[in-house]
Amino acid sequence: MLPLNLGRCAKQTVDCSRVEWSHPVATARGSVTFQSGERTQPAGEAGVPGFTLSPASPIKLTIVMTELAQHYLDDALQTFRDYKKLAQGALRQISDEDFFKTIDEETNSIAVNMKHMAGNMISRWTDFLTTDGEKPERDRDIEFVMLPGTTKDEMIAYWEKGWRCVFDAIGPLQAEDLMRTIMIRGQEHTVLQAINRQLAHYAYHTGQIVFLAKHFKSNEWQSLSVPRNKSAEFNAYLEQKMKESSAAPRETRLDEVMDFAARNRER
């Protein structure tokens, strides 16, 4: 029996011996491959980890795998949006002076972190599927230099331009795009790998932005995460919220945390 319970997919139990697939499929060793055709699953052979395929009528895994791929794309896009929201929650708390301030000679300012992120975004996500992610016109080194006369408004506008490139590139992607090959600095990446690469990169710099803002605000910092010694209260808050809003659209994880933090500041 093959219990299918992947992401948002409805749980169901099916039997299969001959598996027909299109893009993508899970192989017997748990990897994912994009092919077309069919294969016979010998009785007792292991399928996706945790699944056993037994002889029965043919089925198609296409719908399940397509929903899994779309679930990944939706979650990745929301995670990018959460990174932006987290950084902006930090930006709202700092002065213009702190925006450009460095804490030592080796540390980048918040402004420089944002400039670098935006430069990376514009290069990586412009014509994402058809051109190399390292554009010839990009000057990465200058992203770490704050030129005289640069204003906070200019940096915010550049930051917004970068994020628009991210959202405009990922939003239209379909499940079948995940295993397409794109290039970054002449190296092949699947679309999935490229997305994961940027998720990790932007998380790194978002963390730096939040850390610097928290350092500058010190005791006046308004938490963007679960406040200290409030974990038990947060768990109870989530439990109560789920009971009250089971039929309503659920907030993102970050929204729930930031809402709880704001409620604690108001007490």
C-alpha positions in Angstrom: 0.0 0.0 0.0 1.2 3.5 -0.8 0.0 6.2 1.6 0.3 9.5 -0.2 0.5 12.4 2.3 2.8 15.0 0.7 2.5 18.7 1.7 -1.0 20.0 0.8 -1.9 16.8 -1.1 -4.9 14.9 0.2 -4.0 11.7 2.0 -4.9 8.6 0.2 -3.9 5.0 0.0 -3.2 3.3 -3.3 -1.5 0.2 -4.7 0.7 0.2 -7.7 3.1 -2.1 -9.6 3.4 -0.3 -12.9 4.1 3.4 -12.4 3.6 5.8 -15.2 5.0 9.3 -14.9 5.8 12.6 -16.4 7.4 15.6 -14.8 8.6 15.0 -12.1 8.7 11.6 -10.4 10.3 10.2 -7.3 12.6 7.3 -8.0 13.1 4.1 -5.9 16.1 5.6 -4.1 14.2 8.8 -3.1 15.7 11.2 -5.6 13.6 13.2 -8.0 13.9 12.9 -11.8 12.1 14.5 -14.7 11.4 11.9 -17.4 8.6 10.5 -19.4 7.7 6.9 -19.7 6.8 4.0 -17.4 8.5 1.4 -15.3 7.5 -1.7 -13.5 7.9 -1.7 -9.7 8.9 -5.2 -8.6 7.0 -6.4 -5.6 8.7 -5.5 -2.3 11.1 -2.9 -3.9 11.4 0.2 -1.8 9.8 3.4 -3.2 10.1 6.9 -1.8 11.5 6.7 1.7 8.7 5.5 4.0 6.6 4.1 1.1 6.2 0.5 -0.2 4.8 -0.2 -3.7 2.9 -3.5 -4.0 1.4 -5.1 -7.1 -1.9 -3.6 -8.2 -3.4 -1.4 -10.9 -1.4 1.4 -12.7 -1.5 4.9 -11.3 0.0 8.2 -12.2 2.2 10.1 -9.7 2.2 13.3 -11.8 -0.5 15.1 -9.8 1.0 14.4 -6.5 4.5 15.4 -7.6 3.2 18.5 -9.4 1.4 19.6 -6.2 4.5 18.9 -4.2 6.6 21.1 -6.6 4.0 23.9 -6.5 3.9 23.7 -2.7 7.7 24.2 -2.7 7.4 27.3 -5.0 4.6 28.8 -2.9 6.6 28.3 0.3 9.8 29.6 -1.2 8.1 32.8 -2.4 6.5 33.3 1.0 9.8 32.8 2.7 11.4 35.5 0.5 8.6 37.8 1.4 9.1 37.1 5.1 12.8 37.9 4.8 11.9 41.3 3.3 9.3 41.9 6.0 11.8 41.0 8.8 14.5 43.4 7.4 12.0 46.2 7.1 10.8 45.6 10.6 14.4 46.4 11.7 14.7 49.3 9.3 11.7 51.0 10.8 13.4 51.2 14.2 16.7 52.8 13.2 17.8 56.4 12.6 19.2 57.6 9.3 22.6 57.8 11.0 22.4 54.2 12.1 21.4 53.2 8.6 24.9 54.1 7.3 26.9 53.4 10.5 29.5 50.6 10.7 30.6 49.1 14.0 34.2 48.4 12.9 36.3 48.5 9.7 35.4 45.0 8.6 31.6 45.2 9.2 29.2 46.3 6.5 26.6 48.8 7.4 22.9 48.1 7.0 22.9 50.3 3.9 25.7 48.3 2.4 24.0 45.0 3.2 20.9 46.2 1.4 22.9 47.6 -1.6 24.6 44.2 -2.0 21.4 42.2 -1.7 19.7 44.4 -4.3 22.6 44.2 -6.7 22.6 40.4 -6.3 18.8 40.2 -6.8 18.8 42.4 -10.0 21.6 40.3 -11.5 20.3 36.8 -10.4 16.6 37.2 -11.2 16.5 39.4 -14.3 15.7 37.1 -17.2 16.2 34.3 -14.7 15.4 31.3 -17.0 17.3 32.5 -20.1 20.5 34.4 -19.0 23.4 33.7 -16.7 22.6 35.0 -13.1 25.9 36.9 -13.0 25.2 39.7 -15.5 28.2 41.2 -17.3 27.1 44.7 -16.3 27.1 43.8 -12.6 29.9 45.4 -10.5 29.8 43.3 -7.3 32.7 45.1 -5.6 31.0 48.5 -5.8 28.0 47.0 -3.9 30.2 47.1 -0.8 31.1 50.7 -1.2 28.7 53.5 -0.1 29.4 56.4 -2.5 29.5 59.9 -1.1 26.1 61.7 -1.2 24.1 58.5 -1.3 20.8 58.9 0.5 18.7 56.5 2.5 15.8 57.1 0.1 18.0 56.1 -2.8 19.0 52.9 -1.1 15.4 52.0 -0.2 14.4 52.5 -3.8 17.2 50.2 -5.0 16.3 47.6 -2.4 12.7 47.7 -3.6 13.8 47.3 -7.2 15.8 44.2 -6.2 12.9 42.6 -4.5 10.6 43.2 -7.4 13.0 41.2 -9.6 12.8 38.3 -7.1 9.0 38.3 -6.9 8.5 38.9 -10.7 10.8 35.9 -11.5 9.5 33.4 -9.0 5.8 34.2 -9.1 5.2 32.9 -12.7 7.2 29.7 -12.2 5.4 26.4 -12.7 6.1 23.0 -11.2 7.7 21.8 -14.4 10.2 24.6 -14.2 12.0 23.3 -11.1 14.3 20.9 -12.9 15.1 23.2 -15.7 18.8 24.2 -16.0 19.9 27.8 -15.5 23.4 29.2 -15.2 25.1 31.2 -12.5 28.7 32.3 -13.2 28.8 29.6 -15.9 27.8 26.8 -13.6 24.7 24.8 -14.1 22.0 24.9 -11.5 18.5 23.5 -11.5 15.9 26.1 -10.8 15.3 24.5 -7.5 19.0 24.7 -6.6 19.1 28.4 -7.7 16.2 29.2 -5.5 17.7 27.4 -2.5 21.0 29.2 -3.1 19.3 32.6 -2.9 17.1 31.7 0.1 20.3 30.9 2.0 22.1 34.0 0.8 19.3 36.4 1.7 18.7 34.8 5.1 22.4 35.5 5.8 22.2 39.2 5.1 18.8 39.7 6.6 20.2 38.3 9.8 23.0 40.8 9.6 20.6 43.7 9.1 18.5 42.7 12.1 21.6 42.1 14.3 23.0 45.6 13.5 19.6 47.3 14.1 19.2 45.5 17.4 22.7 46.5 18.4 22.1 50.2 17.6 18.7 50.3 19.4 19.9 48.3 22.4 17.3 48.4 25.2 14.9 50.3 22.9 14.8 47.4 20.5 11.3 46.1 19.7 11.6 42.4 19.2 10.7 40.9 15.8 10.7 37.3 17.2 9.4 35.6 20.3 10.6 37.7 23.2 12.8 36.3 25.9 11.1 34.1 28.4 7.9 34.2 26.4 8.1 30.8 24.6 5.4 29.1 26.7 3.1 32.1 26.3 3.7 32.1 22.5 2.8 28.4 22.3 -0.4 29.1 24.2 -1.1 32.1 22.0 -0.8 29.9 18.9 -3.0 27.2 20.3 -5.7 29.7 21.2 -5.4 31.5 17.8 -5.8 28.2 15.9 -9.0 27.4 17.8 -10.5 30.9 17.1 -9.6 31.1 13.5 -9.7 27.5 12.2 -11.9 28.6 9.3 -10.0 31.8 8.4 -6.9 32.0 6.2 -3.9 31.3 8.3 -1.2 34.0 8.7 2.4 33.3 7.8 4.7 32.0 10.5 6.4 35.3 10.7 3.2 37.3 10.9 2.1 35.2 13.9 5.4 35.8 15.6 5.5 39.5 14.9 1.9 39.9 16.0 2.7 38.2 19.3 5.8 40.4 19.8 3.7 43.5 19.2 1.0 42.4 21.6 3.7 42.0 24.3 5.1 45.5 23.7 1.6 46.9 24.2 1.2 45.4 27.6 
